[in-house]
Amino acid sequence: MGMTRLQPTTHVARRMFELLEPVCLVTFMAEECNEEMAALGHRTYWDGYFASRAAPLGRVPAEVVHAAFYNFAEGEAARHIPSAWETIPPEASLAARERGSAASLRRILGAELAGSPGLVRAADLTTKAATSAPTEGRVMYAGMRTLPVPADPVARLWHSATMLREHRGDGHIAALVGARIGGTEAHVLSALDQGIHPAESFGRIHHLPKKRLAAVMDGLRERGLVDADGHFTDAGRATKQRIETLTDELAVAPYEALSPAELDELITELEPITAALVATGSQ
């Protein structure tokens, strides 16, 4: 892993994404978060998702959440915002998300790994990176930066990994906007990249009205990004690759706060934690 000897590069940004994403995914995949949200009174998974993820932005209207999240279909945010906050304060949903996520990490990692000095060090270095990057133009990341960093190492690792996820997500949205790829189009490109065909069957978009999906596919065909059969063209594949490369480039900044030795150490300490999470699918 010689790449970690260098100052941060797109390779480092991609490697950190691979290592930290399974830490964040417990929020969406494991049961503890859902249970915490249900205990608060959220009726559905998506009520809890929108209420807690949007909470760092404050009590903004659905249109602002739609803009910041980017990849949800028109009207989806409005089904949950602001109604999900009306009886349950945003702060309560935020706290429940952290509690549930930390509990699932502890269960999956087991007492030995969750209580290890390596995890504490990983949490400290992840936090150093996550609290160092410029916030300009990064709405979701800036919102997360306003929150207190938890004292508990497991919660701190999750919180800082999630900050970095939102930082990367904001950069990804900038890359998509620059490539003139909308939220639904982004899901189509992602589905094709994963080998899912037809792309309209992808889990994140299959529920959308057929007319809406047909219009999206027609638009991508007109631009020469997908062919008549709904597969990538060379131009479509190249566009997807450019977006991913730019996303990595825009995700480098937080890791510039770490010395090459600290970056090496962070990768080393995260590897067993990530391996344990990947083995269970973060569930």
C-alpha positions as CSV (number, residue, x, y, z in Angstrom):
1,M,0.0,0.0,0.0
2,G,2.8,2.4,-1.0
3,M,0.2,5.1,-2.0
4,T,-0.2,6.1,1.6
5,R,3.4,7.3,1.7
6,L,2.4,10.1,-0.6
7,Q,0.5,13.3,0.2
8,P,-3.2,12.7,-0.2
9,T,-4.3,11.9,-3.8
10,T,-7.4,10.7,-5.4
11,H,-6.2,7.2,-4.6
12,V,-6.2,8.1,-0.9
13,A,-9.7,9.7,-1.1
14,R,-11.0,6.5,-2.8
15,R,-9.3,4.2,-0.2
16,M,-10.7,6.3,2.7
17,F,-14.2,6.1,1.1
18,E,-13.9,2.3,0.9
19,L,-12.7,2.1,4.6
20,L,-15.2,4.5,6.1
21,E,-18.4,3.8,4.0
22,P,-19.1,0.5,5.9
23,V,-18.9,2.5,9.2
24,C,-21.6,4.9,7.9
25,L,-23.8,2.2,6.4
26,V,-24.9,0.8,9.8
27,T,-27.2,3.8,10.0
28,F,-29.1,2.5,6.9
29,M,-28.6,-1.2,7.1
30,A,-28.6,-2.3,10.8
31,E,-31.7,-2.5,12.9
32,E,-30.7,-0.4,15.9
33,C,-31.2,2.9,14.1
34,N,-34.7,1.9,12.9
35,E,-35.6,0.8,16.4
36,E,-34.5,4.1,17.9
37,M,-36.4,6.0,15.3
38,A,-39.6,3.9,15.8
39,A,-39.3,4.4,19.6
40,L,-39.4,8.2,19.0
41,G,-42.6,7.8,17.0
42,H,-41.4,7.9,13.4
43,R,-43.9,5.8,11.4
44,T,-41.6,4.7,8.6
45,Y,-37.9,4.2,7.7
46,W,-38.0,7.2,5.4
47,D,-39.6,9.5,8.0
48,G,-36.6,8.7,10.3
49,Y,-34.1,9.0,7.4
50,F,-35.2,12.5,6.3
51,A,-35.8,13.7,9.8
52,S,-32.4,12.8,11.1
53,R,-30.2,13.3,8.0
54,A,-31.7,16.8,7.3
55,A,-31.7,17.9,11.0
56,P,-28.2,19.5,10.9
57,L,-29.6,22.0,8.3
58,G,-32.2,23.3,10.8
59,R,-35.9,23.4,10.2
60,V,-35.6,24.2,6.5
61,P,-38.4,23.6,3.9
62,A,-38.7,20.5,1.9
63,E,-37.4,22.3,-1.2
64,V,-34.0,23.0,0.6
65,V,-33.7,19.3,1.7
66,H,-34.6,18.2,-1.9
67,A,-31.8,20.5,-3.2
68,A,-29.2,19.4,-0.6
69,F,-29.9,15.6,-0.9
70,Y,-30.1,15.9,-4.8
71,N,-30.9,12.4,-5.8
72,F,-34.4,12.0,-4.6
73,A,-37.3,12.3,-7.0
74,E,-39.4,15.5,-7.1
75,G,-41.9,15.5,-4.1
76,E,-40.1,12.7,-2.1
77,A,-38.6,15.1,0.5
78,A,-42.0,16.8,0.9
79,R,-43.6,13.6,1.9
80,H,-41.5,13.7,5.1
81,I,-40.4,17.3,5.6
82,P,-41.5,19.2,7.7
83,S,-44.1,16.7,8.9
84,A,-41.4,14.4,10.4
85,W,-40.3,17.3,12.6
86,E,-43.7,18.5,13.8
87,T,-44.1,16.1,16.7
88,I,-40.5,15.0,17.1
89,P,-37.8,17.7,17.3
90,P,-35.0,17.4,14.7
91,E,-32.5,17.2,17.6
92,A,-34.2,14.1,19.0
93,S,-34.0,12.4,15.6
94,L,-30.4,13.3,15.4
95,A,-29.6,11.9,18.8
96,A,-31.5,8.7,18.0
97,R,-29.5,8.3,14.8
98,E,-26.2,8.6,16.7
99,R,-27.3,6.2,19.5
100,G,-28.6,3.6,17.1
101,S,-25.5,3.8,14.8
102,A,-23.1,3.5,17.7
103,A,-25.0,0.6,19.2
104,S,-24.9,-1.3,15.9
105,L,-21.2,-0.7,15.5
106,R,-20.6,-2.0,19.1
107,R,-22.6,-5.1,18.4
108,I,-21.0,-5.9,15.0
109,L,-17.4,-5.1,16.1
110,G,-17.7,-6.9,19.5
111,A,-16.4,-5.7,22.8
112,E,-12.7,-6.3,22.0
113,L,-12.5,-4.4,18.8
114,A,-15.0,-1.7,19.8
115,G,-13.0,-1.1,23.0
116,S,-9.6,-1.3,21.4
117,P,-6.9,1.4,21.5
118,G,-6.8,1.0,17.7
119,L,-10.5,2.1,17.4
120,V,-9.8,5.1,19.7
121,R,-6.9,6.1,17.5
122,A,-8.9,5.6,14.3
123,A,-11.7,7.8,15.8
124,D,-9.2,10.5,16.7
125,L,-7.6,10.6,13.3
126,T,-10.9,10.4,11.4
127,T,-12.1,13.4,13.5
128,K,-9.0,15.4,12.8
129,A,-9.6,14.9,9.1
130,A,-13.3,15.5,9.3
131,T,-13.1,18.7,11.2
132,S,-10.4,20.3,9.0
133,A,-11.8,20.8,5.5
134,P,-13.2,24.1,4.1
135,T,-17.0,24.2,4.3
136,E,-17.7,26.6,1.4
137,G,-20.1,25.2,-1.1
138,R,-20.7,22.1,1.0
139,V,-24.1,22.4,2.6
140,M,-24.5,19.0,4.2
141,Y,-21.0,18.9,5.4
142,A,-21.3,22.4,6.9
143,G,-24.4,21.3,8.7
144,M,-22.6,18.3,10.2
145,R,-19.7,20.5,11.3
146,T,-22.1,22.6,13.5
147,L,-22.8,19.5,15.7
148,P,-20.8,18.6,18.8
149,V,-18.3,15.7,18.2
150,P,-19.3,12.9,20.6
151,A,-16.9,12.0,23.4
152,D,-17.5,8.2,23.1
153,P,-14.9,6.8,20.7
154,V,-17.3,4.5,18.8
155,A,-19.9,7.3,18.4
156,R,-17.0,9.7,17.4
157,L,-15.8,7.3,14.7
158,W,-19.3,7.0,13.3
159,H,-20.0,10.8,13.5
160,S,-16.7,11.7,11.9
161,A,-17.0,9.1,9.2
162,T,-20.5,10.5,8.5
163,M,-19.1,14.0,8.3
164,L,-16.6,12.8,5.7
165,R,-19.4,11.0,3.8
166,E,-21.4,14.2,3.6
167,H,-18.3,16.1,2.5
168,R,-17.7,13.6,-0.3
169,G,-21.5,13.7,-1.2
170,D,-21.4,17.5,-1.5
171,G,-18.5,17.2,-3.9
172,H,-20.2,14.4,-5.8
173,I,-23.2,16.7,-6.3
174,A,-21.0,19.4,-7.6
175,A,-19.5,16.9,-10.1
176,L,-23.0,15.8,-11.2
177,V,-24.2,19.4,-11.6
178,G,-21.1,20.2,-13.7
179,A,-21.8,17.2,-15.9
180,R,-25.5,18.2,-16.2
181,I,-26.6,14.9,-14.6
182,G,-29.7,15.2,-12.5
183,G,-30.6,13.1,-9.4
184,T,-32.6,10.4,-11.3
185,E,-30.0,10.3,-14.1
186,A,-27.3,9.7,-11.5
187,H,-29.1,6.6,-10.4
188,V,-29.4,5.4,-14.0
189,L,-25.6,5.8,-14.5
190,S,-24.9,4.1,-11.2
191,A,-27.2,1.2,-12.0
192,L,-25.5,0.7,-15.4
193,D,-22.1,0.9,-13.8
194,Q,-23.2,-1.9,-11.5
195,G,-24.3,-4.0,-14.4
196,I,-28.0,-3.6,-13.6
197,H,-30.2,-3.7,-16.8
198,P,-32.7,-2.4,-17.5
199,A,-31.5,0.5,-15.3
200,E,-35.1,1.4,-14.6
201,S,-35.3,-1.8,-12.4
202,F,-32.7,-0.3,-10.0
203,G,-34.1,-0.3,-6.4
204,R,-33.7,3.5,-5.9
205,I,-35.8,4.4,-9.0
206,H,-38.0,1.4,-9.9
207,H,-41.0,2.9,-8.0
208,L,-41.0,6.1,-10.0
209,P,-43.8,6.6,-12.6
210,K,-43.0,4.8,-15.9
211,K,-43.5,8.0,-17.8
212,R,-40.9,9.8,-15.7
213,L,-38.4,7.0,-16.1
214,A,-39.0,6.9,-19.9
215,A,-38.4,10.6,-20.1
216,V,-35.1,10.3,-18.2
217,M,-33.9,7.4,-20.5
218,D,-34.9,9.4,-23.6
219,G,-32.9,12.4,-22.4
220,L,-29.8,10.2,-21.8
221,R,-30.3,8.7,-25.3
222,E,-30.6,12.1,-26.9
223,R,-27.3,13.1,-25.2
224,G,-25.6,10.0,-26.5
225,L,-25.0,8.6,-23.0
226,V,-27.1,5.4,-23.4
227,D,-27.9,3.4,-26.6
228,A,-31.2,2.3,-28.0
229,D,-31.2,-0.8,-25.7
230,G,-30.5,1.3,-22.6
231,H,-26.9,0.3,-22.2
232,F,-23.9,2.7,-21.7
233,T,-22.4,4.2,-24.8
234,D,-18.6,4.9,-24.7
235,A,-19.5,8.5,-24.0
236,G,-21.8,7.5,-21.2
237,R,-19.2,5.3,-19.5
238,A,-16.6,8.1,-19.9
239,T,-19.0,10.6,-18.4
240,K,-19.6,8.3,-15.4
241,Q,-15.8,7.9,-15.0
242,R,-15.2,11.6,-15.1
243,I,-17.8,12.2,-12.4
244,E,-16.2,9.5,-10.2
245,T,-12.7,10.9,-10.7
246,L,-13.8,14.5,-9.9
247,T,-15.6,13.2,-6.8
248,D,-12.4,11.6,-5.6
249,E,-10.4,14.8,-6.4
250,L,-12.9,16.9,-4.4
251,A,-12.8,14.5,-1.5
252,V,-9.0,14.9,-0.9
253,A,-9.1,18.1,1.3
254,P,-9.9,16.6,4.7
255,Y,-6.9,14.1,4.5
256,E,-4.5,17.0,3.8
257,A,-4.8,17.7,7.6
258,L,-3.0,14.3,8.3
259,S,0.7,13.7,8.0
260,P,1.7,10.8,5.8
261,A,2.5,8.8,9.0
262,E,-1.0,9.6,10.4
263,L,-2.6,8.6,7.2
264,D,-0.8,5.3,7.2
265,E,-1.8,4.8,10.8
266,L,-5.4,5.6,10.1
267,I,-5.6,3.1,7.3
268,T,-3.9,0.4,9.4
269,E,-6.3,0.9,12.3
270,L,-9.4,1.1,10.1
271,E,-8.7,-2.1,8.1
272,P,-9.8,-4.6,10.8
273,I,-12.8,-2.5,11.7
274,T,-13.9,-2.2,8.1
275,A,-13.3,-5.9,7.5
276,A,-15.6,-6.9,10.4
277,L,-18.3,-4.6,9.1
278,V,-18.0,-5.8,5.5
279,A,-18.3,-9.4,6.7
280,T,-21.8,-8.6,8.0
281,G,-22.8,-6.2,5.3
282,S,-22.9,-3.5,8.1
283,Q,-25.9,-5.3,9.5
